[in-house]
Amino acid sequence: MMKIRLLPVVRFLGVVGVALLAHAALTQKTNAADIALQPHQAHYRLETTEIRMPGANASLPGEFIVRLQKRCTGWVLLTQLTLGLEVANGQILEIQSIGAAEESLDGRSMNFESTLRMNNELIESLKGNARLNADGGGVVNVTEPGPKTLPLPKDTIFSVSAFHETVGKIMAGEKIVSYILFDGSTPEPIRGTDVVVGPAKPMETPPEGDADLIAGPGWQVVTSFYGLNDTDSHPLVTNTAHVYANGITTRISLDIGLAVTEGTLTLLQGLPEPSCP
């Protein structure tokens, strides 16, 4: 079976981050402190545009849920993706990926957990924590599937805080943002490159719920991910998202290896800010 390359939510938020950076670049009076992510929960309808799995000839509509919640000590990121592919004899292969990460407000530590199931059978699981030093280097402590400790290279960043690390480069006029990212979807960090290619397209049908949160500047962002030490210029994954300056994403393409899907926002709910002492 082909390897599934599903992105738990944190890489998805890497796309969100670059849209915020672009906002800072285009608005000269804006700085990193002025840019605020909107806590929210978003539901996307998934339609498969390309099937790569041998023997699969059709797909069922899927769903992608993203929840970004702010707590007094950090950000909590939750995702759930469900997709069905029709395989031999009309049988359905249901793919479900769940990801969770909690990142401290200072961007120096995170806990992460992810699972991948096919027809309710556990295929992969990953759990652990990571910590960064002042220079961005650090360690990953994996507790599941087996205990091990891995190094993080200098200048590694976590996804929710990624835009705080690179906003200066964008405001200085750089058009492309590159970084080393650890998001908890694999035990190793990856290299990412974000490119703003144009404005976000307005939605023909607004989502249910808090559609008024889709406001302000928005951009179409292409994000490519590479192995940390890859010399090949071909990316592991390339995704495209239509993102607004407050982090609300209305459309996103997801390459999961077995298939490429297009997600459209159908339900948007704003979440309250925490009441902290």
Phi, psi and omega in degrees: 000143179297148177290135176271134182242067184273140180261106169302167199301337189292325175292328174301320179289339172300323175296318178301317184301318183291331176295322178293323177297317180298322177300318180294324181291323184276341180245098190298334180278356182272140171230177187301327182291337182276347186264123183233129172288141178269114174300134184195166170236130184233137177247133181238136171275130182256131174237126182283129180254342179209129177251125182250349183287123179302133178091346178270134183232001179200168179218159175256150175304138181245185180219141176233125181242132178236129176233119178244111185238136178260132174244174182294335183252351182175188178254138175246129184238121180235141175221152172214125178239132177230130182212140178244135176242136178274124183245207186302142175060028177075007178288152182251127172263112180264124179255129177227125177237131179234130179230146178215137177212142174235119183246134180294155182298331180275000177071019185257345181213154177204149169251146184216153179201137177210149176223150175232125179235146172233121185050045177069003177267128181291121181260315181216149172214149181213135181209143178169199179213161181220150180219139180249146171273182182298330181272004181091347173285162181177205182221153171246127175253107179270127178254341179214131018277345178205148183292130173198157180239131182234146180279153170248132183288164176305142178076016172291143176228157172265158194292315185297327180264006187300320184290334177292329182284333189243001183298327178298321179295318180294317180293337177280356174106004179290138183269335183236134180249123177241150187198165171256124189239134166243123185237357178086002178276338173222162181290345184251152174286166178227167173261136179235150175224126180248135179226127175272120187250356179163181181284153174292141179276134178299149179281136177290322178239110180298152178287161171290161178091226188268064182295340180293347176288344176278090187210160178083190182295147177215154185220155170266121189239131176253125181240129178240141180240141183229154170299146186304319184251014180293134173262348177288135181280353180281123184287155172295316184211142171230127180236155177233138180221150172256108192237141177258164190298337178268007176096357178285127180249129184262331178218146177207138171262138181234122175263110182253015178087300178290335184198164172246130183237153176246124181254134178239131182294125180243336181215130181228128180229121174288143179249145183288153171288149180287153174263103188249147178294000000 
